[in-house]
Amino acid sequence: MSKKVMTTNVEELEAEALCLPAAQRAHLVEKLIASLDSEPDIEAAWADEVERRHAEIEAGTVELLPGAETMARLRAEFQ
């Protein structure tokens, strides 16, 4: 594929993407960024961590804090 054809395709995709509603554009951006950072071992490790944390929440073995309280604790810790 020539550089000119690829540029045209990218420009067409960009124009179409910019016509999407904000939520769909955000979803597209997340997918594109994830495709750049994809490392199977790291992705698998994060999936395992998410499953472990979800199991702790479901079992009631961890204390969940409201977001505002969590942020306040972090700010106090790092000041």
Buried (B, 14 or more C-beta within 10 A) or exposed (E): EEEEEEEEEEEEEEEEEEEEEEEEEEEEEEEEEEEEEEEEEEEEEEEEEEEEEEEEEEEEEEEEEEEEEEEEEEEEEEE
